[in-house]
Amino acid sequence: MASSNKGVLQAAGAMGFATLLSRIMGLVREQVFAIIFGAGNLTDAFNVAFRIPNLLRDLFAEGAMSTALVPTFTRARVEEGDRRAWRVAGLVFRVLFFTVSALSLLGILFAPQLVRLYASAFIQIPGKFELTVLMTRVMFPFFPLVACAAAFMGILNSCGIFFLPAFASALFNLTSVLVGIACSEFLMHWGSSWGIQPIVGMAVGVVAGGAVQAVCQVPSLYRNGYHWEGKRLEDPPWNQDIRLKKMLWMMIPGTIGLAATQVNLLVNTILATSQGPGAVSWLNYAFRLMQFPIGIFGVSLASATLPRLSEQWARQDIQGVSQTLIHSMRSVFAVNLPASVGLAVLGYPIIELLFQYGRFHSTDTKATASALAMYAIGLTAYSGVKVLVPACYALGNTRLPVISSFLAVAVTIILNLAMVKPFGYWGLALGTSVAAIVNVLFLLGSVRVLIRERGGEFSFSFLFRGFLEYLAVALTMGVICGLTRQYFFSFIYMHRFGLLVGRALELVFLFSEGLFVVILIARMFHLPETIEVIDLFKEKFRNKLRRSST
């Protein structure tokens, strides 16, 4: 079983490295926004406009579709062979593309109504509502492109290909930045004569990035066995294909659950837009930073775990399923608890280094850091949900994610409505984090019941002990880094380093110190998951050195 867990970590490591590149490019994209457009009406309009097609992407593509597609493809391959599995994949690609394209056309047509639903407060500010509608229409073609990219990613993950699909997201960010800057520069010179704001160029960049993200994965699909194939005599009509029908039925509960999440996001967006100019942008910048560790390890670990769980469940290896899940959750604790404390303690210098230039001011840094600290409370829970929801699909249960989603939505809405008045915009981030904690606890208890019903054993005590161990490591690291920052901050400016160099030196030192503390404690107390992650990194580093020396 140790080799099995190592395989999951290696796959997660490959995805994590590619996702790291993607997140770095994503931060570059956010930096471009912060420097050029700041955190005001223009960025608020862009964020709401991008959120509408992106929420549909979450609803119909990366959420329910991906978690239903991977188990369906894996079971078809195990039970009926490669040819049948690829036939199912091809049907999914076609049905998905035509369905989401139709929805995209409707979104373009009804963009004013959608924007009014999400951000009616924008109507009170001259030009803000109209700009949001325009960018929503420009970005809607992003939806079918990225939906296909998500389907391609799920199939490639099922084939054991993890790096390229995750790296496709980096290409999306890179393309959206380059094309967006070029188009914005063009509109700065010529857009005024057409009544078009330069920020619309960034919306064009999003569509170009979605196209690159989808197209770059197609050659790998063909190399791994996919090819366009017409219907054979023995094949049922596409609308009668049993595997396709089962996958679509699996998607329905997940889509309902995600629809509840969209209601939650709708309420949060309405509440955020009521908090004045900048609130939507502050929350967006903070959430992007919080997504950094989730994307690098949480999503990567979930994507690497899902095919293995699907195969173990198909072979009725119940104890293997239990051990894989426990190991994955302890790995989540090992990485994300220190990351959450690090973001809470070092949020201000991180945001200061990344964004506080141009039109992004110190007041924006303080506001974003407050939101980030609140989001960081739920970071580990977010990553745990990313692992457990696909696990439920792999175990053949589509009901639990729906129930957990409705539970999380109800808790979030109640807390956010209660917190937004006394705490303002950052109360929304806190309510979202508490709801994520409730969600992950419910899913853990439900998965344990599901495994025990099949005769397996899911050790809560071993899992809880791991949580306490890694929480102690994280808090120790946070205290040391927090105390060090008070001295180091004054040291940097006492010696009058340049602004950028001083900020970078401070953060590099504190990050290195935190990493050293985590590694030292893990080695001293023999914490296995941290040691495995460290050893995996060292092994990859040695392999790269060997390849470069030959």
N, C-alpha and C positions, 0 to 999 in steps of 0.2 A: 504493500500500500504506500510505502514511502516513495517508491519510484513514481507511482501514480500521482501523488501530491507534488512531487518535483516536476513532473510533466506539466501539471496545471500552472505551477509557478513560472516555469520556463515560457509557456505560452503567454501567460500574463505579463512576463517581463518583456517579451518581444512586442506585444501590443502596448505595454506601458512606455517603452522607449519611443515607439512611433507616435503614441498619443502625447508624449512629452514634447516632441517636435511640433505637433499640432497645437498644443496649448501655448507653446512659446509664440507661434505665429498668431494665435488668437490674441495673446497679450499685445503683440505688435499692432494688431488691428485696433484693439482698444486704445493703445497709446496714440495711434493716428487720430482717432476720434477725439481723445482728450485734448491733444495738442491743437488740432485744427478747429474743432467745434466746441470744446469745453464740456460743460454739464448744464445745459439750459434747454431752451425751447426746441432748438434744432435736433439735439440728440434725443430728447424726450420723444419727438415725433418719429425719428428713425427707429428707436427701440420699440415703440408700440407697433409701427408698421411692420417691422421684422417679426415681432412676436406673433402676429396673426397667422401667416403661413407656417411659421415654425411650430406653433401649437398644433396645427393640422398635421404637420410632419410627425410630431410626437404621438398624435392620436392614431393615425392610420399607418405609419411606417415603422419608425424605430421602436415603438412600444409594443403594441399587441401583435403586429405583423411579424417582427423579428423573433419574438419569443415563441410564436406559434410555428414559424417556418423552420427553424433549426431542428426541433424535435421531429417534425413531420418528415423532413428530408433525411434525417439520420435513421429513422425507423424504416422508411422506404428503402434505404440503402442496405440496412441490415437484413430486412425480411424479403425484399424483392429484387435486389441487385442494383447496379449502377445505372443501367439504362432507364429503369423505371423512375429512379430518384431524379435523374436529370430531366425526364419528361415532366415531372411534377414541378421542378424548379422553373422550367420554361413557361409552364402555364401560369405560375404565380407571377413571373415577370410581366407577362402580357396583361393579365387581369389587373394587376396593380397599376401599371402605367396608364391604361385607358380609364380606370376609375378615378385616379387622383388627377389626371389631366382634366376630366370633366368637372371635378370639384374646383380645380384651379380657375377654370373659365367662369364658374359661378362666383368665385371669390372676387375676380376682377370686376364682374358686373355689379356685385353688391358691396363693393368696398366701402362706399360712404356709410351704409347701414352697419357694417362690421366695426368701423372706426367709431361710429356714434355709440355702439354698444360697449366698446372697451374704454373709450376715452371721451365721453361727452363733455368733460370739463374743458377740452381743447377748443371747443367752439367759442369760448369766452375770450380767447386770445386771437387777435386778427392774423389770419394766414396759417395758423398752426394746424387747424383741422384739415384744411385743404392740402397742405403739404403732406400730412400723414396719409391722406387718401391716395395722393399721387404715388408716394413711395410704396404703399401697400400694393397697388396695381403693378408697379414695376417689378416688385419682388415675388409676386405670386408664382411665376414660372419656376422659381427655385423649388417649390413644393414637389412637383412630379420628378424633377431631377434628383433631389436628395432622397426621395422615397425609393427610387430605383437603386441609388447608391447603398441605401440601408439593406435592401434585399440582396444585392450582390455581396455585401459584407457578411450577412448571415450565412449564405451558402459557402463562401470561402472559409469562414471560421469552421463550418462543419467539415470541410476538407482538410483542416489542420493548417490553413493559411491565415496567419494573424497579423503579420507586420504590414503588408501592403494595404489591406482595408483600413487599418488604423492610420497609416501614413496618408491615405487619401484625404483624410480630414485636414492634415497639414497643408496639402496642396490646395484644398478649398480656401483655407485662411490666407495662404500666400497669394493665390490668384485674386481673391476678393480685395486684398490690400492693393496689389499692383494695379489691377484694372480700376478699382475704386478711386485710387489717387489720380490716375491718368484721366478718368472721366470727370472727377471733381475739378481738376486743374483746367480741363477744357471748359467746363461750365462756369468757372470763375471768370473766364474771359468772354464767353459767348452766351452764357445762360441768362444773363439779365435781359437781353433783348427778347428772349422767349418767355421770360417770367419764371424761370426754373432756378431753384436754389442749388449751389454747388454740392450740397450733401446728397442730392439725388444721384450723383455719380457713384457714391458708395453703395447705393441700392443696386445699381447696374453691376457693380463688382460682386455682389452677393450672388446674382444669377450666373455670372461667368464662373464663379467658384463652384457652384452646384453642378454645372456641366462638367467641369474638370474632375470633380470628385466621383461622378458616375462613370465617365468614359474611361478613366485610368484603370478601373478594375476589370473591364471587359476582356482584355487579353489574357489575364490570369484565369478567368472563368473558362475560356476556351482551352487553355493549356491543361486545366485540371479535369476536362472531360465534357464540358458543355458545348453543344453545337446546335444550331438552328435545325430543327427536324420537324417535318410535317407529320400529320397523324397517320399511323399504321392501321391496318385492318383490325388488329387485335385491340387497339386502343379505344376506350370509350370516348364519346364526345366530351369536349372540355367541361361542359356544364354538368356532366354525369360522372366525372372522375371522383372516385371515393376519397383519395388522398387530399385532393383540392378541397372537397366539401368538408372533410374533417378539419383541415387547417382553417377554413373560413369559420366553421363553428367554434373552433378554439379561439379565434380572434374576437368573436362577439362579446364574451364576458370581459375580456381584457379591454376592448374598446369602450364598453360601458363604464368600466372602472376608470379608464383614462378620461372619459367624458366628464366624470365627476371631478377629476383633477383639473380639467379645463375650466369647470365652473369655479373651482378654487382660485385658479390663476386669473380668471375674469374678475372675481371679487377683489383680489389683491391689486390688480391693475387699476380698477376703478378707485380703490382707496388710495393708491399711490398717486394717481393723477390729481387727487383732491388735496395733496400736501404741498402744492405750489411748484414752481419751476425748479427743475433739478432733482426732485425726489425720485422720479422714475429712473433717471440716469445713475444716481448714487446707488440705488438698489441693484441696478443692472451691473455696474462695475464691480460691486461687492460680490454679487452672485457669480460673475465670471471668474473672479479670483478663487472663490470657494469651489468652483467646478474644476479647478486645476488639479488638485490631488484626487478628486473623485474620478476624473477622466483618466488620469495616469494609472491609477491602481484599481479603484472601485469598479469602473465599467470594464476595464481590461480583465480583471479577475473574473467578473461575471461572464463575460464573453468566452473566456477560456474554460470556465467551469461548466457552462451549459452543455456543450457537446459531450463531455465526459459523463455528466449526470444523465443525459438522455440515453447514452449507450448503456450505462450501468442499470438504469431502470428498465430498459428494453430487455436486458439479460436477467432481470430480477435479482441483481446483486444489491439487496437492500442495505446490508451493513456497509458495503462500499459507498453507497449514496450518503449514508449518515456520516462516515468518516471524511468524505470529500467536502461535505457541507461544513462540518465543524472546523476542519482545517482551513477552509476558505474564510470563514467568519473570524477565526483567530488571526489570520493574515490581515484581514480588514482592520482589526484592532491594532495590530502591530504597526501598521503604516499610518492609519488615519487618525488615531488618538494623538500621537505627537504632532501630526500635521494640523489638527484642529487647534491645539494649544498654541502652536507656533503662529498660526494666522491670527489668533486672538491677541497674543502678546506683541507680535511684530507687524500687525496690520498697518499701523501708521507709517513706519519707515518703508514698508513694501510699496504702499500706494504713493508715497512721496517720491520714491525713486522712479516708479513706472509712469506715473501720470502727471505729477505736478509741474507742468511746463505749459507755455502758451496760454490758452484760455482756461486751463484747469488750475484753480487757485487753492490756497491753503484751507480755506473754508470747505471746499469740495473734498479735500483730503480727509479732514476731520469727520465730515458727514459720512463719507464712504467707509472709513475705518470703523465707525460705530456700527454701521450695518454689517460689515464683515465679521466683527466680533460676535454679533448675534447669530449670523449664519453659521459661524464656526462651531457653535454649540451642537448643531445637528449634523455636522459633516460626517462623522462616523456612522450615524444612523442612515444618512442618505446612501452611503456606500453599501451598508448592509442590505438595504432595500433593493439596490441594484443587483445584488447576488441572489436574494431570496425570492423575488418575484419571478425571474426566469426559472429558478429551481422548481417553483410550483408548477409551471408549465411542463417542465421536463418530467415531473412526477405525475403528469396527467391530470392535475387538478387546476381547473380554470376558475373555480368559484372563490378560492381564498384571496387571490389578488384583487378581485372585485370588492369583496367585503372589506379588505384592508384599505383599499383606496377610498371607499365611502367613509370609513372610519376616520382616516387621515384628513379628508376634506372637511368633514363635520367639525373635527377638533380645530383645524386651521382657521376656518371661517369664524367659529365662536371666539377663539383667542384673538384673531386679528381685529375683529369688530370691537372687542373689549380693550385691546391694547393701543389701537391707532390714535385714540383721543388723548390718553395720558402721555404716551411715549412718542407719538408721531410716526414717521416713516420707518424707523428702526424697530418699532414694535411689530411691524409686519414680518420682518426677518426673524425675530424671536418666536413669534407664533408659528411660523413655518418650521423652525427647528424643533420645537416641542412636539408638533404634529408628526414629524419624521421619527422621533424617538418612540412615540406611541405606536406608529406603524410598524417599526422594526420589531418591537416587543410582541405585538400581535402575530406577526408572521413567524417569528421564532417559535412561539408556543404552538401555532397551527401546524407548522412543518414537523415539529416533534410528535404531535398526535398522529399525523399522517404516516410518519415512518414507523411508529410503534404499532399502528394498526396492521402494518405489513410484517410484523415480527422483528423489526429492527430496534436498535437502541440509540437514543440521541441524548448524549450526556450534557445536561445543563450545567452541572457543577464544574466540569472541565472547561466549558465555554465561559462561565462566569468568572472562574479563577483567572483565565486568560485576560478577560476584560479588566479586572482589578490590577493585574500585574502591569499591563501596558498603560493603564491610566496612571499608575504610580510613576512609571517611567516618563510619561508625558508631562505630568505636573512638576516633577523634579527638573526636567529640562526647561519648562516654562519659567519657573522661579529663578533658575540660574541665568537664563537669557534676559529676563526682565531686569534683574539686578545689574547685570553687566551693561545693559543698554544705557542705564542712567549715567554710568561713568563714561562709556565709550562715546556716547552722543556729545558730551561736553568736550571730550578729548579731541574728537575730529574737528570741531569748530574752533577749539582753542588754538589748534595749529593751523587754522585757516586754509585747509585744503579747498580746492575748487568745489563748487556746489555738487556737480554730478559725481566727481571722484569721492567726495566725502560721504555722500549718501551710499554709493556703491560699496565703499570700504566698510562702512558700518554694517551693512546688511550681509556682506560676504563673511565678515568676522562672526556675526551673531548666528548665521546659518551654519557655519562650520562648527562653532561651539556647540550648538544644539545637536547636530549630527554626531559629534564626538561623544556627547553625554549619553545619547540614546544607544550608540554602539557599545560604549564602555559598560553601561548597566546591563545590557543584554548579554554581553560576554560574562560579566561577573555572576549573574544569576541564571545563566544558561537558558535564556528565553528562546525557544526553538524557532518560532516563525520569523523573528527579527534576524536571527543568525542565518536562516535559509535565504532570506532576501539579500542579506549582505554577501553570502557565499555565491549566490547566483550572479550578483553584480560583479564580484571579483572574477568569477569564471568567464563571464562575457568579456571583461576587460583583458584578461590574459589571452583569450582567443584572438581578440583584435590585435594585440601586440604580436602574437605569433604570425598572424596573416600579414602584418605590415613588415615583419622582418624577413619573410620568405620571398 
